[in-house]
C-alpha cells in the first residue's frame, strides 16, 4: 500500500493501553499511532480526518500534560448526533486513539478494561465538536477546529468536477488528488500546533 510520503511526517500519538499490556499485545501497553492508521480506518484522507486526528492528539496532550495518555480511560462525547454531517467519521478517529466506544465496544474482563459506553452523542447545541473526559479524575476538555487558515486551492472545485467526470483522464484525476492532499499536508504539518486551528478549552 503506497501512501503519500508526508503522512510519515505528521504528528504521531503514543498511548498506553492497559488491556493491550495485560494481554501481551504491546510491551508496557505502549502503542504508537500514525496518521496512516486513521487513513486506513477511514478509507480516505481529507481535512476532516486530519482535523479529527489533530483534535484527538490535542485533547490527549491537554488531559495528560506530563504523562502518556491512557487508552480506554477517556470518555468522549460528540456534540452532534451520530448521523449528522461528518460526526461519525470524526468519532471513529477518536475511537482509534482513545478506545472509547459506544454500546458495541469491548465489555471488559472481570469488570476491568471496559470500553463500551465511553462514546456518546449529543444534541448538536454546543460550539465544540466533542469533549474528552478522563475517567479517573473527571478532567474535561472541549475540542473544535477552524480550517479558515487552511483554505482549499482556488481551482479545487473545477478539478474535482473534472476528476469525477466519466471521461476524466488519469492526469486529471491525479492532479485533483495531489491538490486535495496538499491541503491535508498543510493542515497536518503546518497547523498541528496552531491553537487557532485546533482549539482546546479546559472545562472549569
C-alpha positions in Angstrom: 0.0 0.0 0.0 1.6 3.2 -1.2 0.7 6.3 0.8 1.7 10.0 0.4 5.2 10.4 2.0 4.1 13.3 4.2 1.9 11.0 6.3 5.1 9.8 8.0 6.0 13.4 8.9 2.6 14.1 10.5 2.4 14.2 14.3 2.2 10.8 16.0 0.3 9.8 19.1 1.6 7.4 21.8 -1.0 5.9 24.1 -0.7 3.4 27.0 -3.4 0.7 26.8 -3.7 -1.4 30.0 -5.7 -4.1 28.1 -3.0 -4.4 25.5 -0.4 -4.8 28.2 -2.4 -7.4 30.1 -3.0 -9.5 27.0 0.6 -9.2 25.8 -0.3 -7.2 22.7 2.2 -4.4 23.4 5.1 -4.2 25.7 4.3 -1.9 28.6 1.0 -1.3 26.9 2.5 1.4 24.7 1.0 1.8 21.3 2.2 4.4 18.8 -0.4 5.6 16.2 0.4 7.5 13.0 -1.9 9.4 10.7 -1.8 6.5 8.2 -3.7 4.4 10.8 -6.5 6.9 10.7 -6.4 6.9 6.9 -6.7 3.1 6.9 -9.6 3.2 9.3 -11.5 5.9 7.3 -10.5 4.6 3.9 -9.5 8.1 2.8 -7.6 11.2 3.7 -9.3 14.6 3.9 -9.3 17.7 6.1 -12.0 16.2 8.3 -10.0 13.0 9.0 -6.8 15.1 9.5 -8.6 17.5 11.8 -10.0 14.7 13.8 -6.5 13.3 14.2 -5.1 16.6 15.4 -8.1 17.2 17.8 -7.6 13.8 19.4 -3.9 14.5 19.8 -4.5 17.9 21.3 -7.1 16.6 23.7 -4.9 13.8 25.0 -2.0 16.2 25.4 -4.2 18.6 27.4 -5.6 15.8 29.6 -2.2 14.2 30.2 0.3 17.1 30.1 3.0 15.2 32.0 2.3 11.6 31.0 1.3 9.3 28.2 -2.4 9.2 27.6 -4.3 6.2 28.9 -6.3 4.5 26.1 -9.5 3.1 27.5 -9.7 5.7 30.3 -11.1 8.6 28.3 -14.8 9.2 27.7 -15.7 11.1 24.5 -19.0 12.9 23.9 -19.6 14.1 20.4 -21.6 17.4 20.4 -23.8 16.4 17.4 -26.0 13.4 16.8 -24.2 10.4 15.3 -25.8 10.7 11.9 -25.2 14.4 11.5 -22.6 15.5 8.9 -19.1 14.2 9.5 -19.7 13.4 13.1 -19.5 9.6 12.6 -16.2 9.9 10.7 -14.6 12.1 13.4 -15.9 9.8 16.2 -14.2 6.8 14.5 -10.9 8.5 14.6 -11.4 9.5 18.2 -12.2 5.8 19.0 -9.0 4.7 17.3 -6.9 6.9 19.6 -8.8 6.7 22.8 -10.5 3.3 22.7 -13.8 4.9 23.6 -16.7 3.0 22.1 -20.5 3.2 22.1 -22.6 0.2 23.0 -20.7 -2.0 20.6 -17.4 -1.7 22.4 -15.5 -4.2 24.5 -17.3 -5.2 27.6 -14.2 -5.8 29.7 -12.7 -8.6 31.7 -13.8 -9.1 35.3 -15.0 -5.6 35.4 -11.8 -4.1 34.0 -10.8 -2.6 30.7 -14.4 -1.7 29.8 -14.7 0.3 26.6 -18.4 0.3 25.7 -20.3 3.3 26.9 -17.3 5.6 26.7 -18.5 7.2 23.5 -21.8 9.2 23.4 -23.5 11.6 21.1 -25.3 14.9 21.9 -27.9 17.2 20.6 -25.7 19.5 18.5 -26.2 22.5 20.7 -22.5 23.0 21.5 -19.9 25.2 19.9 -17.4 22.4 20.3 -17.1 19.2 18.2 -16.6 16.9 21.2 -15.5 16.7 24.8 -12.8 14.4 26.2 -13.1 13.4 29.9 -10.6 11.5 32.0 -12.5 8.7 33.7 -10.1 8.8 36.7 -10.0 12.5 37.5 -13.0 13.9 35.7 -10.8 16.5 34.0 -12.5 17.5 30.7 -11.6 19.4 27.6 -13.7 20.6 24.7 -12.2 20.4 21.2 -13.1 22.2 17.9 -11.4 23.1 14.7 -11.4 26.1 12.4 -10.0 25.4 8.9 -10.2 29.0 7.7 -6.4 29.3 7.8 -6.2 26.2 5.5 -8.4 27.2 2.6 -8.7 24.8 -0.4 -6.9 25.8 -3.6 -8.9 28.2 -5.8 -9.1 25.6 -8.6 -10.3 22.8 -6.3 -13.9 22.8 -7.4 -13.1 22.7 -11.1 -10.5 20.0 -10.6 -13.0 17.9 -8.6 -15.7 18.2 -11.2 -13.3 17.1 -13.9 -11.8 14.2 -11.8 -15.4 12.9 -11.1 -16.4 13.1 -14.7 -16.9 9.8 -16.5 -14.4 10.8 -19.2 -11.8 12.1 -16.8 -8.2 11.3 -17.8 -5.6 9.7 -15.4 -3.8 13.0 -15.4 -6.9 14.9 -14.4 -7.6 12.5 -11.5 -4.0 12.6 -10.4 -3.9 16.4 -10.5 -7.0 16.7 -8.3 -5.8 14.1 -5.9 -2.4 15.9 -5.5 -4.1 19.3 -4.9 -6.6 17.7 -2.4 -3.8 16.1 -0.4 -1.8 19.3 -0.4 -4.4 20.9 1.8 -4.3 17.9 4.1 -0.4 18.2 4.2 -0.6 21.8 5.1 -3.1 21.1 7.9 -1.0 18.3 9.4 2.4 19.8 9.0 1.9 23.5 9.3 -1.1 23.8 11.7 -0.9 20.8 14.0 0.0 23.1 16.9 -1.9 26.2 15.8 -4.3 27.0 18.6 -6.5 29.0 16.3 -7.0 26.0 14.0 -7.1 23.1 16.6 -8.9 24.5 19.6 -8.8 23.0 23.1 -10.7 24.5 26.0 -10.4 23.2 29.6 -13.6 22.9 31.5 -13.7 24.8 34.8 
